Amino acid sequence: MGILTEEMKGMIEKQHLCHIATCSKEGTPNVAPRGSIRVVDDNTLVVASSVAGKTIANLKENPKVAIAVTSSETRKGFQFKGTPTIEESGSLFDKMVEIWASRGRPSPLNVIKIEVTEVYVNPPGTKI
């Protein structure tokens, strides 16, 4: 059994919007909204991006990430922490290109694959 429950996966598939938090090697934080989070499997998430800004730069310097997803209806959410991998090609990247194309969006520049290692409930921040 994976770390992602059916409730978590359902919320991600319904919301699509997340906030991804990273930190530079000097400790400067960055939070960026992304409208492209998807579930890969019971332990893995993916976020596509059309920019290669601070988020990508931070992940290259400091490969740690936190992602928050919150229901706009219930205000309940989850924070996912894990190990990121930046991909600019391959089957996962190609799948996200297809998803974006079906919505009339240009291809993403990259995808961030996250192997989830910790999950917290928001509120109250309880670790699962």
ZADO-1210 file (C-alpha; in nm, 4 decimals, padded with zeros to 6 digits):
<atoms>
<atom x="00.0000" y="00.0000" z="00.0000" code="MET" pos="1"/>
<atom x="00.1291" y="00.3429" z="-00.0945" code="GLY" pos="2"/>
<atom x="00.1403" y="00.6643" z="00.1049" code="ILE" pos="3"/>
<atom x="-00.1324" y="00.8372" z="-00.1018" code="LEU" pos="4"/>
<atom x="-00.4858" y="00.7482" z="00.0058" code="THR" pos="5"/>
<atom x="-00.7913" y="00.7476" z="-00.2197" code="GLU" pos="6"/>
<atom x="-00.9070" y="01.0683" z="-00.0465" code="GLU" pos="7"/>
<atom x="-00.5776" y="01.2415" z="-00.1271" code="MET" pos="8"/>
<atom x="-00.5755" y="01.1220" z="-00.4879" code="LYS" pos="9"/>
<atom x="-00.9369" y="01.2288" z="-00.5338" code="GLY" pos="10"/>
<atom x="-00.8676" y="01.5779" z="-00.4027" code="MET" pos="11"/>
<atom x="-00.5654" y="01.6185" z="-00.6303" code="ILE" pos="12"/>
<atom x="-00.7596" y="01.5036" z="-00.9370" code="GLU" pos="13"/>
<atom x="-01.0449" y="01.7415" z="-00.8542" code="LYS" pos="14"/>
<atom x="-00.8408" y="02.0484" z="-00.7568" code="GLN" pos="15"/>
<atom x="-00.5404" y="02.0404" z="-00.9944" code="HIS" pos="16"/>
<atom x="-00.4120" y="02.3597" z="-00.8276" code="LEU" pos="17"/>
<atom x="-00.1268" y="02.3298" z="-00.5818" code="CYS" pos="18"/>
<atom x="00.1358" y="02.5495" z="-00.4241" code="HIS" pos="19"/>
<atom x="00.4899" y="02.4179" z="-00.4502" code="ILE" pos="20"/>
<atom x="00.7460" y="02.5313" z="-00.1928" code="ALA" pos="21"/>
<atom x="01.1203" y="02.5145" z="-00.2427" code="THR" pos="22"/>
<atom x="01.4242" y="02.6729" z="-00.0822" code="CYS" pos="23"/>
<atom x="01.7568" y="02.7893" z="-00.2216" code="SER" pos="24"/>
<atom x="02.0821" y="02.6531" z="-00.0801" code="LYS" pos="25"/>
<atom x="02.1134" y="02.9841" z="00.1115" code="GLU" pos="26"/>
<atom x="01.7731" y="02.9251" z="00.2734" code="GLY" pos="27"/>
<atom x="01.5616" y="03.1699" z="00.0719" code="THR" pos="28"/>
<atom x="01.2108" y="03.0226" z="00.0383" code="PRO" pos="29"/>
<atom x="00.9933" y="03.0297" z="-00.2725" code="ASN" pos="30"/>
<atom x="00.6272" y="02.9335" z="-00.3142" code="VAL" pos="31"/>
<atom x="00.4681" y="02.9107" z="-00.6572" code="ALA" pos="32"/>
<atom x="00.1172" y="02.8151" z="-00.7678" code="PRO" pos="33"/>
<atom x="00.0888" y="02.5413" z="-01.0288" code="ARG" pos="34"/>
<atom x="-00.2315" y="02.4276" z="-01.1962" code="GLY" pos="35"/>
<atom x="-00.1030" y="02.0959" z="-01.3168" code="SER" pos="36"/>
<atom x="-00.0554" y="01.8516" z="-01.0291" code="ILE" pos="37"/>
<atom x="-00.1401" y="01.4895" z="-01.1097" code="ARG" pos="38"/>
<atom x="-00.1136" y="01.1529" z="-00.9378" code="VAL" pos="39"/>
<atom x="00.1318" y="00.9112" z="-01.1017" code="VAL" pos="40"/>
<atom x="00.0854" y="00.6190" z="-00.8617" code="ASP" pos="41"/>
<atom x="00.0316" y="00.5477" z="-00.4906" code="ASP" pos="42"/>
<atom x="00.3621" y="00.7133" z="-00.3962" code="ASN" pos="43"/>
<atom x="00.4308" y="00.9642" z="-00.6728" code="THR" pos="44"/>
<atom x="00.3015" y="01.3036" z="-00.7850" code="LEU" pos="45"/>
<atom x="00.3943" y="01.5114" z="-01.0888" code="VAL" pos="46"/>
<atom x="00.3744" y="01.8862" z="-01.1477" code="VAL" pos="47"/>
<atom x="00.4281" y="02.0355" z="-01.4940" code="ALA" pos="48"/>
<atom x="00.5694" y="02.3821" z="-01.5454" code="SER" pos="49"/>
<atom x="00.5943" y="02.6252" z="-01.8339" code="SER" pos="50"/>
<atom x="00.8620" y="02.8302" z="-01.6599" code="VAL" pos="51"/>
<atom x="01.2129" y="02.7490" z="-01.5445" code="ALA" pos="52"/>
<atom x="01.2346" y="03.0084" z="-01.2700" code="GLY" pos="53"/>
<atom x="01.3114" y="02.9970" z="-00.9004" code="LYS" pos="54"/>
<atom x="01.1361" y="02.6658" z="-00.8366" code="THR" pos="55"/>
<atom x="01.3568" y="02.4748" z="-01.0798" code="ILE" pos="56"/>
<atom x="01.6712" y="02.6655" z="-00.9782" code="ALA" pos="57"/>
<atom x="01.6023" y="02.5900" z="-00.6114" code="ASN" pos="58"/>
<atom x="01.5404" y="02.2198" z="-00.6775" code="LEU" pos="59"/>
<atom x="01.8708" y="02.1941" z="-00.8616" code="LYS" pos="60"/>
<atom x="02.0501" y="02.3502" z="-00.5618" code="GLU" pos="61"/>
<atom x="01.8439" y="02.1938" z="-00.2849" code="ASN" pos="62"/>
<atom x="01.6375" y="01.8883" z="-00.3851" code="PRO" pos="63"/>
<atom x="01.3629" y="01.9191" z="-00.1249" code="LYS" pos="64"/>
<atom x="01.0013" y="02.0090" z="-00.1924" code="VAL" pos="65"/>
<atom x="00.6665" y="02.0578" z="-00.0204" code="ALA" pos="66"/>
<atom x="00.3366" y="02.0761" z="-00.2058" code="ILE" pos="67"/>
<atom x="00.0062" y="02.1963" z="-00.0608" code="ALA" pos="68"/>
<atom x="-00.3317" y="02.1008" z="-00.2088" code="VAL" pos="69"/>
<atom x="-00.6492" y="02.2386" z="-00.0512" code="THR" pos="70"/>
<atom x="-01.0147" y="02.1840" z="-00.1323" code="SER" pos="71"/>
<atom x="-01.1824" y="02.5114" z="-00.2276" code="SER" pos="72"/>
<atom x="-01.5080" y="02.3670" z="-00.0914" code="GLU" pos="73"/>
<atom x="-01.4101" y="02.2198" z="00.2463" code="THR" pos="74"/>
<atom x="-01.0825" y="02.4062" z="00.3147" code="ARG" pos="75"/>
<atom x="-00.9325" y="02.0706" z="00.4104" code="LYS" pos="76"/>
<atom x="-00.6056" y="01.9881" z="00.2454" code="GLY" pos="77"/>
<atom x="-00.2832" y="01.7970" z="00.2445" code="PHE" pos="78"/>
<atom x="00.0836" y="01.8884" z="00.2442" code="GLN" pos="79"/>
<atom x="00.3101" y="01.6456" z="00.0627" code="PHE" pos="80"/>
<atom x="00.6862" y="01.6382" z="00.1156" code="LYS" pos="81"/>
<atom x="00.9251" y="01.4322" z="-00.0876" code="GLY" pos="82"/>
<atom x="01.2162" y="01.3875" z="-00.3206" code="THR" pos="83"/>
<atom x="01.1899" y="01.5704" z="-00.6541" code="PRO" pos="84"/>
<atom x="01.3329" y="01.4821" z="-00.9936" code="THR" pos="85"/>
<atom x="01.3209" y="01.7308" z="-01.2817" code="ILE" pos="86"/>
<atom x="01.2394" y="01.5707" z="-01.6183" code="GLU" pos="87"/>
<atom x="01.2490" y="01.7384" z="-01.9604" code="GLU" pos="88"/>
<atom x="01.1778" y="01.4263" z="-02.1656" code="SER" pos="89"/>
<atom x="01.0523" y="01.0707" z="-02.1281" code="GLY" pos="90"/>
<atom x="00.7146" y="00.9020" z="-02.0890" code="SER" pos="91"/>
<atom x="00.5961" y="01.1060" z="-01.7891" code="LEU" pos="92"/>
<atom x="00.6920" y="01.4310" z="-01.9619" code="PHE" pos="93"/>
<atom x="00.5161" y="01.3150" z="-02.2814" code="ASP" pos="94"/>
<atom x="00.1986" y="01.2348" z="-02.0862" code="LYS" pos="95"/>
<atom x="00.1902" y="01.5849" z="-01.9384" code="MET" pos="96"/>
<atom x="00.2473" y="01.7344" z="-02.2854" code="VAL" pos="97"/>
<atom x="-00.0611" y="01.5420" z="-02.4032" code="GLU" pos="98"/>
<atom x="-00.2696" y="01.6652" z="-02.1088" code="ILE" pos="99"/>
<atom x="-00.1665" y="02.0251" z="-02.1701" code="TRP" pos="100"/>
<atom x="-00.2323" y="01.9956" z="-02.5456" code="ALA" pos="101"/>
<atom x="-00.5845" y="01.8618" z="-02.4767" code="SER" pos="102"/>
<atom x="-00.6497" y="02.1859" z="-02.2876" code="ARG" pos="103"/>
<atom x="-00.5071" y="02.4071" z="-02.5608" code="GLY" pos="104"/>
<atom x="-00.1947" y="02.4944" z="-02.3638" code="ARG" pos="105"/>
<atom x="00.1610" y="02.5027" z="-02.4985" code="PRO" pos="106"/>
<atom x="00.3960" y="02.2231" z="-02.3948" code="SER" pos="107"/>
<atom x="00.5508" y="02.2445" z="-02.0492" code="PRO" pos="108"/>
<atom x="00.9248" y="02.3044" z="-02.0276" code="LEU" pos="109"/>
<atom x="00.9660" y="02.0413" z="-01.7591" code="ASN" pos="110"/>
<atom x="00.7892" y="01.8221" z="-01.5077" code="VAL" pos="111"/>
<atom x="00.8763" y="01.7722" z="-01.1455" code="ILE" pos="112"/>
<atom x="00.8268" y="01.4126" z="-01.0335" code="LYS" pos="113"/>
<atom x="00.7907" y="01.3849" z="-00.6557" code="ILE" pos="114"/>
<atom x="00.8379" y="01.0622" z="-00.4615" code="GLU" pos="115"/>
<atom x="00.6211" y="01.1407" z="-00.1575" code="VAL" pos="116"/>
<atom x="00.7826" y="01.0567" z="00.1769" code="THR" pos="117"/>
<atom x="00.5618" y="01.2517" z="00.4219" code="GLU" pos="118"/>
<atom x="00.2004" y="01.3708" z="00.4272" code="VAL" pos="119"/>
<atom x="00.0388" y="01.6195" z="00.6672" code="TYR" pos="120"/>
<atom x="-00.3292" y="01.7080" z="00.7024" code="VAL" pos="121"/>
<atom x="-00.4230" y="02.0766" z="00.6814" code="ASN" pos="122"/>
<atom x="-00.5692" y="02.1672" z="00.9272" code="PRO" pos="123"/>
<atom x="-00.4348" y="02.0908" z="01.1863" code="PRO" pos="124"/>
<atom x="-00.1016" y="01.9773" z="01.0428" code="GLY" pos="125"/>
<atom x="-00.1084" y="01.6221" z="01.1721" code="THR" pos="126"/>
<atom x="00.1502" y="01.3968" z="01.0097" code="LYS" pos="127"/>
<atom x="00.0078" y="01.0824" z="00.8540" code="ILE" pos="128"/>
</atoms>
